[in-house]
Amino acid sequence: MSDNARRKVAIVLFNLGGPDGPDAVQPFLFNLFNDPAIIRLPNPLRWLIAKIISSRRAPV
């Protein structure tokens, strides 16, 4: 086997907590998606994407 075939893969799971109630869902999602570790884009684009995702997903 080559070195590429034996490459190990790991999955790390984190408990990020969650919103306390329905009114806290949108700010929670915005903070999550505005994190540069989640979406690796420059700040104006990351902020816009976080705003769009959080405003569309919060009602659901």
DSSP file (Angstrom, degrees, kcal/mol; ACC not computed):
  #  RESIDUE AA STRUCTURE BP1 BP2  ACC     N-H-->O    O-->H-N    N-H-->O    O-->H-N    TCO  KAPPA ALPHA  PHI   PSI    X-CA   Y-CA   Z-CA
    1    1 A M              0   0    0      0, 0.0     2,-0.1     0, 0.0     5,-0.0   0.000 360.0 360.0 360.0 143.3    0.0    0.0    0.0
    2    2 A S     >  -     0   0    0      1,-0.1     4,-1.0     0, 0.0     3,-0.3  -0.368 360.0-105.2 -81.7 168.7    1.2    3.5   -0.7
    3    3 A D  T  4 S+     0   0    0      1,-0.2     3,-0.3     2,-0.2     4,-0.2   0.843 120.3  56.6 -62.9 -33.8    1.3    6.2    2.0
    4    4 A N  T >4 S+     0   0    0      1,-0.2     3,-0.9     2,-0.2    -1,-0.2   0.852 102.9  53.9 -67.2 -33.8   -1.8    7.9    0.5
    5    5 A A  T 34 S+     0   0    0     -3,-0.3    -1,-0.2     1,-0.2    -2,-0.2   0.763 110.2  47.3 -72.2 -24.4   -3.8    4.7    0.9
    6    6 A R  T 3< S+     0   0    0     -4,-1.0    -1,-0.2    -3,-0.3    -2,-0.2   0.274  79.3 135.2 -99.9  10.8   -2.9    4.4    4.6
    7    7 A R    <   -     0   0    0     -3,-0.9     2,-0.3    -4,-0.2    -3,-0.1  -0.378  51.7-131.9 -62.8 133.1   -3.7    8.1    5.4
    8    8 A K        -     0   0    0     -2,-0.1     2,-0.4     2,-0.0    -1,-0.1  -0.644  17.3-159.2 -89.4 144.7   -5.7    8.4    8.7
    9    9 A V        -     0   0    0     -2,-0.3     2,-0.4     2,-0.0     0, 0.0  -0.973   5.8-166.4-123.8 137.2   -8.8   10.5    8.9
   10   10 A A        -     0   0    0     -2,-0.4     2,-0.5     2,-0.0    -2,-0.0  -0.928   9.1-153.7-123.5 149.6  -10.3   11.9   12.1
   11   11 A I        -     0   0    0     -2,-0.4     2,-0.5     2,-0.0    -2,-0.0  -0.990   9.9-160.5-121.3 128.4  -13.6   13.5   12.8
   12   12 A V        -     0   0    0     -2,-0.5     2,-0.4     2,-0.0    -2,-0.0  -0.936   4.1-160.1-112.2 127.1  -13.9   15.9   15.7
   13   13 A L        -     0   0    0     -2,-0.5     2,-0.4     2,-0.0    -2,-0.0  -0.890   6.6-167.5-108.1 136.4  -17.4   16.7   17.2
   14   14 A F        -     0   0    0     -2,-0.4     2,-0.8     3,-0.0     3,-0.0  -0.942  20.7-138.6-121.5 143.2  -18.0   19.7   19.2
   15   15 A N        +     0   0    0     -2,-0.4     3,-0.1     1,-0.1    -2,-0.0  -0.895  23.2 178.7 -96.7 108.0  -21.0   20.6   21.4
   16   16 A L        -     0   0    0     -2,-0.8    -1,-0.1     1,-0.4     2,-0.1   0.397  33.8-131.2 -91.0   2.5  -21.6   24.3   20.6
   17   17 A G        -     0   0    0     -3,-0.0    -1,-0.4     2,-0.0    -3,-0.0  -0.453  26.0-122.5  76.8-158.6  -24.6   24.7   22.8
   18   18 A G        -     0   0    0     -2,-0.1     7,-0.0    -3,-0.1     2,-0.0  -0.980  29.2 -58.6-171.2 176.2  -27.6   26.3   21.4
   19   19 A P        -     0   0    0      0, 0.0     6,-0.1     0, 0.0    -2,-0.0  -0.338  36.1-135.7 -70.0 151.6  -30.1   29.2   21.7
   20   20 A D  S    S-     0   0    0      1,-0.1     3,-0.0    -2,-0.0     5,-0.0   0.736  79.3 -13.6 -79.1 -24.3  -32.1   29.5   24.9
   21   21 A G  S >  S-     0   0    0      1,-0.0     3,-1.4     0, 0.0     4,-0.4  -0.944  85.0 -74.3-163.8 179.6  -35.4   30.2   23.1
   22   22 A P  G >  S+     0   0    0      0, 0.0     3,-1.0     0, 0.0     4,-0.5   0.827 124.1  55.9 -58.2 -34.6  -37.0   31.1   19.7
   23   23 A D  G 3  S+     0   0    0      1,-0.2     3,-0.1     2,-0.1    35,-0.0   0.688 104.9  54.0 -72.5 -16.4  -35.8   34.7   19.9
   24   24 A A  G <> S+     0   0    0     -3,-1.4     4,-1.8     1,-0.1    -1,-0.2   0.462  85.3  85.2 -95.4  -2.5  -32.2   33.6   20.3
   25   25 A V  H <> S+     0   0    0     -3,-1.0     4,-2.7    -4,-0.4     5,-0.2   0.946  88.3  48.2 -66.9 -49.3  -32.0   31.4   17.2
   26   26 A Q  H  > S+     0   0    0     -4,-0.5     4,-2.5     1,-0.2     5,-0.2   0.933 114.0  45.0 -61.8 -48.9  -31.2   34.2   14.7
   27   27 A P  H  > S+     0   0    0      0, 0.0     4,-2.5     0, 0.0    -1,-0.2   0.888 113.3  52.5 -62.1 -35.9  -28.4   35.7   16.8
   28   28 A F  H  X S+     0   0    0     -4,-1.8     4,-2.2     2,-0.2    -2,-0.2   0.942 111.8  44.6 -62.5 -47.6  -27.0   32.3   17.5
   29   29 A L  H  X S+     0   0    0     -4,-2.7     4,-2.7     2,-0.2     5,-0.2   0.890 112.3  52.6 -64.9 -39.1  -26.9   31.3   13.8
   30   30 A F  H  X S+     0   0    0     -4,-2.5     4,-1.7    -5,-0.2    -2,-0.2   0.947 110.9  46.4 -61.3 -47.9  -25.4   34.7   12.9
   31   31 A N  H  < S+     0   0    0     -4,-2.5     4,-0.4     1,-0.2    -1,-0.2   0.882 113.0  51.3 -61.9 -38.3  -22.6   34.3   15.4
   32   32 A L  H >< S+     0   0    0     -4,-2.2     3,-1.0     1,-0.2    -2,-0.2   0.954 115.8  38.3 -63.4 -51.2  -22.0   30.7   14.3
   33   33 A F  H 3< S+     0   0    0     -4,-2.7    -1,-0.2     1,-0.2    -2,-0.2   0.628 109.0  62.3 -81.0 -12.6  -21.7   31.5   10.6
   34   34 A N  T 3< S+     0   0    0     -4,-1.7    -1,-0.2    -5,-0.2    -2,-0.2   0.486  78.7 108.6 -86.2  -3.4  -19.8   34.8   11.1
   35   35 A D  S X> S-     0   0    0     -3,-1.0     4,-2.1    -4,-0.4     3,-1.7  -0.605  70.1-140.7 -74.0 126.1  -17.0   32.8   12.7
   36   36 A P  T 34 S+     0   0    0      0, 0.0    -1,-0.1     0, 0.0    -3,-0.0   0.706 101.4  62.2 -63.9 -17.8  -13.9   32.8   10.4
   37   37 A A  T 34 S+     0   0    0      1,-0.1     3,-0.2     3,-0.1    -4,-0.1   0.720 110.1  40.3 -76.4 -20.1  -13.3   29.2   11.3
   38   38 A I  T <4 S+     0   0    0     -3,-1.7     2,-0.5     1,-0.3    -1,-0.1   0.892 129.0  24.1 -91.7 -50.8  -16.7   28.2    9.9
   39   39 A I  S  < S-     0   0    0     -4,-2.1     2,-1.5    -6,-0.1    -1,-0.3  -0.960  72.7-155.6-120.3 113.1  -16.7   30.4    6.7
   40   40 A R        +     0   0    0     -2,-0.5    -3,-0.1    -3,-0.2     3,-0.0  -0.593  50.4 113.5 -93.6  76.9  -13.3   31.3    5.5
   41   41 A L  S    S-     0   0    0     -2,-1.5    -2,-0.1     2,-0.0     5,-0.0  -0.915  75.9 -78.9-134.4 162.1  -14.0   34.5    3.5
   42   42 A P    >>  -     0   0    0      0, 0.0     4,-2.6     0, 0.0     3,-0.6  -0.272  55.3-100.3 -60.1 153.9  -13.0   38.1    4.1
   43   43 A N  H 3> S+     0   0    0      1,-0.2     4,-2.9     2,-0.2     5,-0.3   0.825 116.8  52.1 -52.3 -47.1  -15.2   39.9    6.7
   44   44 A P  H 3> S+     0   0    0      0, 0.0     4,-1.8     0, 0.0    -1,-0.2   0.922 116.6  41.1 -60.7 -39.5  -17.7   41.8    4.5
   45   45 A L  H <> S+     0   0    0     -3,-0.6     4,-2.6     2,-0.2     5,-0.2   0.916 115.5  49.9 -71.4 -42.4  -18.6   38.6    2.5
   46   46 A R  H  X S+     0   0    0     -4,-2.6     4,-2.6     1,-0.2     5,-0.2   0.912 110.9  50.3 -61.4 -42.5  -18.6   36.4    5.6
   47   47 A W  H  X S+     0   0    0     -4,-2.9     4,-2.3    -5,-0.2    -1,-0.2   0.921 111.8  48.0 -61.0 -44.9  -20.9   38.9    7.4
   48   48 A L  H  X S+     0   0    0     -4,-1.8     4,-2.4    -5,-0.3    -2,-0.2   0.923 113.2  46.6 -63.8 -45.4  -23.3   39.0    4.5
   49   49 A I  H  X S+     0   0    0     -4,-2.6     4,-2.8     1,-0.2     5,-0.2   0.913 112.5  50.4 -64.1 -42.2  -23.4   35.2    4.1
   50   50 A A  H  X S+     0   0    0     -4,-2.6     4,-2.5    -5,-0.2     5,-0.2   0.897 111.0  49.7 -61.9 -40.0  -24.0   34.9    7.9
   51   51 A K  H  X S+     0   0    0     -4,-2.3     4,-2.0    -5,-0.2    -2,-0.2   0.918 113.2  45.9 -64.9 -44.2  -26.8   37.4    7.8
   52   52 A I  H  X S+     0   0    0     -4,-2.4     4,-1.9     2,-0.2     5,-0.2   0.947 115.6  45.1 -65.0 -49.3  -28.5   35.7    4.8
   53   53 A I  H  X S+     0   0    0     -4,-2.8     4,-2.6     1,-0.2     5,-0.3   0.940 115.2  46.9 -61.4 -47.8  -28.2   32.2    6.3
   54   54 A S  H  X S+     0   0    0     -4,-2.5     4,-1.8    -5,-0.2    -1,-0.2   0.872 112.8  48.5 -66.6 -36.5  -29.3   33.3    9.8
   55   55 A S  H  < S+     0   0    0     -4,-2.0    -1,-0.2    -5,-0.2    -2,-0.2   0.832 117.0  42.2 -74.2 -29.5  -32.3   35.3    8.6
   56   56 A R  H  < S+     0   0    0     -4,-1.9     4,-0.4    -5,-0.2    -2,-0.2   0.836 119.9  41.0 -82.7 -33.3  -33.5   32.5    6.3
   57   57 A R  H >< S+     0   0    0     -4,-2.6     3,-0.7    -5,-0.2    -2,-0.2   0.776  98.0  74.0 -87.1 -26.8  -32.9   29.6    8.7
   58   58 A A  T 3< S+     0   0    0     -4,-1.8    -1,-0.2    -5,-0.3    -3,-0.1   0.892  94.1  51.7 -58.2 -44.3  -34.2   31.2   12.0
   59   59 A P  T 3         0   0    0      0, 0.0    -1,-0.2     0, 0.0    -2,-0.1   0.822 360.0 360.0 -63.5 -27.7  -37.9   31.0   11.1
   60   60 A V    <         0   0    0     -3,-0.7    -2,-0.2    -4,-0.4    -3,-0.1   0.487 360.0 360.0 -73.1 360.0  -37.6   27.3   10.3
